[in-house]
Amino acid sequence: MPPLPVCSGAQTIRALEKVGYRVIRTEGSHVRLNCPGRPPVTVPLHRELDRGTLRSILRQAQLAPAEFIALL
């Protein structure tokens, strides 16, 4: 498994939008995304996401790290 890159919340949202996720609401510094056929995901709008946070987001979005890296 390739190591997860260090990326921002905005970069993560752009990558998830390529898979079909759409922003449904923003509350404070957190963005909620929804995609038909996949569970909803919440992404914090931080400059750098912790690798554990990013791994959790990818697990919820049912994406492998290699797929996510290709979307960046």
Beta strands, then each sheet from edge to edge (+ up, - down):
strand 1: 22-27
strand 2: 30-35
strand 3: 38-44
sheet 1: 1+ 2- 3+
end
